[in-house]
Amino acid sequence: MIHEFRTYDLKPGSLPQYYANTAPKMEKRLEYSPLVGYFHTEVGPLNRVLHIWEYEDLNERSAVRSQAIADGNWPPPNKGIVEKQQVDIFMPAPFVPNFDRNRKIGPLFELRMYRYPVGAIPKVYEAWAPKIEARMSLCEMVGVWSSDIGGVNQLAHMWAYESFEHRTEAREKFASIGWPPDSGGMPITMENMLMYAADFSPIQ
């Protein structure tokens, strides 16, 4: 299984129009492949949307995208709104559960992106696996991934919170569960974004 992260930077003030153009297309698009979630930033790089699509492999991704375009439903008419696009292929961590797609676990979502030295991510997974259940007791997990195509040596993890206050409360308890686990090395770079889900996102 692979997850495609599509990150779009929009013109300032254009998010309502972007969603108005995109929402009517989503029902048909979801006939082709599952959507993990569709989000926009509240804190971090503004005017940014992220949609995460699930495929069995790159062959299915290519076939689905070609068919959706050929059928004339996709992409939405957002020419002139989207100023920059980035696509990365991520693979879910082996310890991520099989979640129900339609979950109301937010409404606040935090995506954390770490870049590690070459060869470090397997050691991070080894350290995280025994602690992940305790981490999930503090808030709901959306997913944990490592990059396969695009920006390499990246680890992404996304968590859902009921509010900004809930996030603060959860983070204050990290030390009590031994989080973050010691993998023997530190990320080279770290960044995060706080996001809300689009109305048509299966995860809310």
QUIURBEL-V571657 format. One record per pair of residues at least 4 apart in sequence whose C-alpha atoms are under 8 Angstrom apart, sorted by the first residue. I is the first residue (numbers start at 0). J is the second residue. D is the distance in Angstrom with one decimal. If there is no record, write none. Layout:
BEGIN
i=I j=J d=D
i=I j=J d=D
END
This chain:
BEGIN
i=0 j=53 d=7.2
i=0 j=54 d=5.9
i=0 j=55 d=4.4
i=0 j=56 d=5.8
i=0 j=90 d=6.7
i=0 j=91 d=7.5
i=1 j=53 d=5.9
i=1 j=54 d=5.4
i=1 j=55 d=6.0
i=1 j=56 d=5.8
i=1 j=57 d=7.7
i=1 j=88 d=6.7
i=1 j=89 d=5.9
i=1 j=90 d=4.9
i=1 j=91 d=7.0
i=2 j=51 d=6.3
i=2 j=52 d=5.5
i=2 j=53 d=4.6
i=2 j=54 d=6.3
i=2 j=88 d=5.8
i=2 j=89 d=5.2
i=2 j=90 d=6.0
i=2 j=91 d=7.4
i=3 j=51 d=5.4
i=3 j=52 d=5.1
i=3 j=53 d=6.4
i=3 j=54 d=7.8
i=3 j=86 d=6.9
i=3 j=87 d=5.9
i=3 j=88 d=4.7
i=3 j=89 d=6.2
i=4 j=49 d=6.8
i=4 j=50 d=6.0
i=4 j=51 d=4.7
i=4 j=52 d=6.8
i=4 j=86 d=5.7
i=4 j=87 d=5.2
i=4 j=88 d=6.2
i=4 j=89 d=7.2
i=5 j=49 d=5.6
i=5 j=50 d=5.3
i=5 j=51 d=6.3
i=5 j=84 d=7.2
i=5 j=85 d=5.9
i=5 j=86 d=4.7
i=5 j=87 d=6.7
i=6 j=47 d=7.0
i=6 j=48 d=5.8
i=6 j=49 d=4.6
i=6 j=50 d=6.8
i=6 j=84 d=5.7
i=6 j=85 d=5.1
i=6 j=86 d=6.4
i=7 j=47 d=5.6
i=7 j=48 d=5.3
i=7 j=49 d=6.5
i=7 j=81 d=6.4
i=7 j=82 d=7.4
i=7 j=83 d=5.7
i=7 j=84 d=4.6
i=7 j=85 d=6.5
i=8 j=45 d=8.0
i=8 j=46 d=5.8
i=8 j=47 d=4.5
i=8 j=48 d=6.6
i=8 j=81 d=5.9
i=8 j=82 d=5.7
i=8 j=83 d=5.1
i=8 j=84 d=6.5
i=9 j=13 d=6.5
i=9 j=14 d=7.0
i=9 j=46 d=5.2
i=9 j=47 d=5.9
i=9 j=48 d=7.7
i=9 j=80 d=5.6
i=9 j=81 d=4.5
i=9 j=82 d=5.4
i=9 j=83 d=7.1
i=10 j=14 d=7.9
i=10 j=46 d=6.7
i=10 j=80 d=5.6
i=10 j=81 d=6.5
i=10 j=82 d=6.4
i=11 j=46 d=5.9
i=12 j=46 d=7.5
i=13 j=17 d=6.1
i=13 j=46 d=7.8
i=13 j=80 d=6.5
i=14 j=18 d=6.2
i=14 j=46 d=6.7
i=15 j=19 d=6.1
i=16 j=20 d=6.1
i=17 j=21 d=6.1
i=17 j=77 d=6.3
i=17 j=80 d=7.0
i=18 j=22 d=5.7
i=18 j=197 d=7.7
i=19 j=23 d=7.4
i=20 j=24 d=7.7
i=20 j=75 d=6.1
i=20 j=76 d=6.2
i=20 j=77 d=6.7
i=21 j=25 d=6.6
i=21 j=75 d=5.3
i=21 j=76 d=7.5
i=21 j=77 d=7.9
i=22 j=26 d=8.0
i=22 j=199 d=6.6
i=24 j=28 d=6.3
i=24 j=72 d=6.5
i=24 j=73 d=7.1
i=24 j=75 d=6.5
i=25 j=29 d=6.0
i=25 j=199 d=7.5
i=26 j=30 d=7.0
i=27 j=31 d=7.6
i=27 j=72 d=7.3
i=28 j=32 d=7.3
i=28 j=67 d=6.9
i=28 j=72 d=7.3
i=28 j=73 d=7.1
i=29 j=33 d=5.9
i=29 j=34 d=6.9
i=31 j=63 d=6.0
i=31 j=67 d=7.2
i=32 j=52 d=7.2
i=32 j=53 d=6.5
i=32 j=54 d=6.7
i=32 j=63 d=7.1
i=33 j=52 d=6.1
i=33 j=53 d=5.5
i=33 j=54 d=7.5
i=34 j=50 d=7.6
i=34 j=51 d=6.1
i=34 j=52 d=4.6
i=34 j=53 d=6.1
i=34 j=200 d=7.6
i=34 j=201 d=7.1
i=35 j=50 d=7.6
i=35 j=51 d=5.3
i=35 j=52 d=5.7
i=35 j=53 d=6.6
i=35 j=100 d=6.7
i=35 j=200 d=7.9
i=35 j=201 d=6.9
i=35 j=202 d=7.1
i=36 j=50 d=5.8
i=36 j=51 d=5.5
i=36 j=52 d=7.5
i=36 j=196 d=7.3
i=36 j=200 d=5.2
i=36 j=201 d=6.0
i=36 j=202 d=5.6
i=37 j=48 d=7.3
i=37 j=49 d=5.8
i=37 j=50 d=4.3
i=37 j=51 d=6.6
i=37 j=196 d=5.7
i=37 j=197 d=5.7
i=37 j=199 d=7.6
i=37 j=200 d=5.0
i=37 j=201 d=7.9
i=37 j=202 d=7.9
i=38 j=48 d=5.5
i=38 j=49 d=5.2
i=38 j=50 d=6.3
i=38 j=194 d=6.1
i=38 j=195 d=5.5
i=38 j=196 d=4.3
i=38 j=197 d=5.6
i=38 j=200 d=7.6
i=39 j=46 d=7.3
i=39 j=47 d=5.6
i=39 j=48 d=4.2
i=39 j=49 d=6.2
i=39 j=194 d=5.3
i=39 j=195 d=5.6
i=39 j=196 d=6.4
i=39 j=197 d=7.1
i=40 j=44 d=6.9
i=40 j=45 d=5.7
i=40 j=46 d=6.6
i=40 j=47 d=5.7
i=40 j=48 d=6.5
i=40 j=192 d=6.5
i=40 j=193 d=5.9
i=40 j=194 d=4.3
i=40 j=195 d=6.5
i=41 j=45 d=6.7
i=41 j=192 d=7.5
i=41 j=193 d=5.6
i=41 j=194 d=5.1
i=41 j=195 d=6.8
i=42 j=192 d=5.7
i=42 j=193 d=4.9
i=42 j=194 d=6.9
i=43 j=191 d=6.8
i=43 j=192 d=4.8
i=43 j=193 d=6.6
i=44 j=192 d=7.3
i=54 j=59 d=6.2
i=54 j=60 d=5.8
i=55 j=59 d=6.2
i=55 j=60 d=7.7
i=56 j=60 d=6.4
i=57 j=61 d=6.2
i=58 j=62 d=6.3
i=59 j=63 d=6.0
i=60 j=64 d=6.1
i=61 j=65 d=6.1
i=62 j=66 d=6.2
i=63 j=67 d=6.1
i=64 j=68 d=6.2
i=65 j=69 d=6.0
i=66 j=70 d=6.1
i=67 j=71 d=6.7
i=67 j=72 d=6.3
i=67 j=73 d=5.6
i=67 j=74 d=8.0
i=68 j=72 d=6.4
i=68 j=73 d=5.1
i=68 j=74 d=6.7
i=77 j=81 d=6.4
i=86 j=149 d=6.9
i=87 j=146 d=7.1
i=87 j=147 d=7.7
i=87 j=148 d=5.7
i=87 j=149 d=4.7
i=87 j=150 d=6.8
i=88 j=146 d=6.0
i=88 j=147 d=5.5
i=88 j=148 d=4.9
i=88 j=149 d=6.5
i=89 j=144 d=5.8
i=89 j=145 d=5.4
i=89 j=146 d=4.3
i=89 j=147 d=5.3
i=89 j=148 d=7.0
i=90 j=144 d=5.3
i=90 j=145 d=5.5
i=90 j=146 d=6.3
i=90 j=147 d=6.6
i=91 j=95 d=6.7
i=91 j=142 d=7.0
i=91 j=143 d=5.8
i=91 j=144 d=4.3
i=91 j=145 d=6.6
i=92 j=124 d=7.4
i=92 j=142 d=8.0
i=92 j=143 d=5.6
i=92 j=144 d=5.2
i=92 j=145 d=6.9
i=94 j=128 d=6.2
i=94 j=131 d=7.9
i=95 j=142 d=6.5
i=95 j=143 d=6.7
i=100 j=201 d=6.1
i=100 j=202 d=6.5
i=101 j=201 d=4.7
i=101 j=202 d=5.3
i=101 j=203 d=7.8
i=102 j=201 d=6.8
i=102 j=202 d=4.9
i=102 j=203 d=6.2
i=103 j=202 d=5.9
i=103 j=203 d=4.6
i=104 j=139 d=6.5
i=104 j=159 d=5.9
i=104 j=160 d=6.9
i=104 j=161 d=7.1
i=104 j=202 d=7.3
i=104 j=203 d=6.0
i=105 j=159 d=4.9
i=105 j=160 d=5.0
i=105 j=161 d=5.1
i=105 j=162 d=7.6
i=105 j=203 d=5.5
i=106 j=159 d=7.0
i=106 j=160 d=6.5
i=106 j=161 d=5.7
i=106 j=162 d=7.0
i=106 j=195 d=6.1
i=106 j=196 d=7.0
i=106 j=203 d=5.7
i=107 j=159 d=5.7
i=107 j=160 d=5.1
i=107 j=161 d=6.1
i=107 j=162 d=5.9
i=107 j=163 d=7.3
i=107 j=193 d=6.8
i=107 j=194 d=6.0
i=107 j=195 d=5.5
i=107 j=196 d=7.9
i=108 j=157 d=6.8
i=108 j=158 d=5.6
i=108 j=159 d=4.5
i=108 j=160 d=6.1
i=108 j=193 d=5.6
i=108 j=194 d=5.0
i=108 j=195 d=6.1
i=108 j=196 d=7.8
i=109 j=157 d=5.4
i=109 j=158 d=5.3
i=109 j=159 d=6.4
i=109 j=160 d=7.9
i=109 j=191 d=6.8
i=109 j=192 d=5.7
i=109 j=193 d=4.5
i=109 j=194 d=6.1
i=110 j=155 d=6.9
i=110 j=156 d=5.8
i=110 j=157 d=4.3
i=110 j=158 d=6.7
i=110 j=191 d=5.5
i=110 j=192 d=5.3
i=110 j=193 d=6.5
i=110 j=194 d=7.7
i=111 j=155 d=5.7
i=111 j=156 d=5.4
i=111 j=157 d=6.2
i=111 j=189 d=7.2
i=111 j=190 d=5.8
i=111 j=191 d=4.3
i=111 j=192 d=6.6
i=112 j=153 d=6.8
i=112 j=154 d=5.9
i=112 j=155 d=4.6
i=112 j=156 d=6.7
i=112 j=189 d=5.8
i=112 j=190 d=5.3
i=112 j=191 d=6.1
i=113 j=153 d=5.6
i=113 j=154 d=5.1
i=113 j=155 d=6.3
i=113 j=186 d=5.9
i=113 j=187 d=7.4
i=113 j=188 d=5.7
i=113 j=189 d=4.6
i=113 j=190 d=6.6
i=114 j=151 d=7.8
i=114 j=152 d=5.6
i=114 j=153 d=4.4
i=114 j=154 d=6.3
i=114 j=186 d=5.5
i=114 j=187 d=5.5
i=114 j=188 d=5.3
i=114 j=189 d=6.6
i=115 j=119 d=6.1
i=115 j=120 d=6.8
i=115 j=152 d=5.5
i=115 j=153 d=6.3
i=115 j=154 d=7.6
i=115 j=185 d=7.1
i=115 j=186 d=4.5
i=115 j=187 d=5.3
i=115 j=188 d=7.3
i=116 j=152 d=6.8
i=116 j=186 d=7.0
i=116 j=187 d=6.7
i=117 j=152 d=6.2
i=118 j=122 d=7.9
i=118 j=152 d=7.7
i=119 j=123 d=6.4
i=119 j=152 d=8.0
i=119 j=184 d=7.5
i=120 j=124 d=6.2
i=120 j=145 d=7.5
i=120 j=152 d=7.1
i=120 j=154 d=7.3
i=121 j=125 d=6.2
i=122 j=126 d=6.3
i=122 j=182 d=5.7
i=122 j=183 d=7.8
i=123 j=127 d=6.0
i=123 j=181 d=7.9
i=123 j=182 d=5.1
i=124 j=128 d=5.9
i=125 j=129 d=7.7
i=125 j=182 d=7.6
i=126 j=130 d=7.5
i=126 j=180 d=5.8
i=126 j=181 d=6.4
i=126 j=182 d=5.3
i=127 j=131 d=5.8
i=127 j=179 d=7.8
i=127 j=180 d=6.0
i=127 j=182 d=7.9
i=130 j=134 d=6.3
i=130 j=176 d=7.5
i=130 j=177 d=7.6
i=130 j=178 d=7.4
i=130 j=180 d=7.2
i=131 j=135 d=6.1
i=132 j=136 d=6.4
i=133 j=137 d=7.1
i=133 j=176 d=6.4
i=134 j=138 d=7.1
i=134 j=173 d=7.8
i=134 j=176 d=7.3
i=134 j=178 d=7.3
i=135 j=139 d=5.5
i=135 j=140 d=6.1
i=137 j=169 d=5.4
i=137 j=172 d=7.9
i=138 j=158 d=6.8
i=138 j=159 d=6.2
i=138 j=160 d=6.1
i=138 j=169 d=7.0
i=139 j=158 d=5.8
i=139 j=159 d=5.2
i=139 j=160 d=7.0
i=140 j=157 d=6.3
i=140 j=158 d=4.6
i=140 j=159 d=6.2
i=141 j=156 d=7.6
i=141 j=157 d=5.2
i=141 j=158 d=5.3
i=141 j=159 d=6.7
i=142 j=155 d=8.0
i=142 j=156 d=5.7
i=142 j=157 d=5.4
i=142 j=158 d=7.2
i=143 j=154 d=7.3
i=143 j=155 d=5.7
i=143 j=156 d=4.2
i=143 j=157 d=6.5
i=144 j=154 d=5.7
i=144 j=155 d=5.1
i=144 j=156 d=6.3
i=145 j=152 d=7.2
i=145 j=153 d=5.6
i=145 j=154 d=4.5
i=145 j=155 d=6.2
i=146 j=150 d=6.8
i=146 j=151 d=5.7
i=146 j=152 d=6.2
i=146 j=153 d=5.2
i=146 j=154 d=6.4
i=146 j=155 d=7.9
i=147 j=151 d=6.6
i=160 j=165 d=6.0
i=160 j=166 d=5.8
i=161 j=165 d=5.8
i=161 j=166 d=7.6
i=162 j=166 d=6.5
i=163 j=167 d=6.4
i=164 j=168 d=6.2
i=165 j=169 d=6.1
i=166 j=170 d=6.2
i=167 j=171 d=6.2
i=168 j=172 d=6.8
i=169 j=173 d=6.8
i=172 j=176 d=7.0
i=173 j=177 d=6.2
i=173 j=178 d=4.9
i=173 j=179 d=7.2
i=174 j=178 d=5.8
i=195 j=203 d=8.0
i=196 j=200 d=6.1
i=196 j=202 d=7.2
i=196 j=203 d=5.7
i=197 j=203 d=7.8
i=198 j=203 d=7.8
END
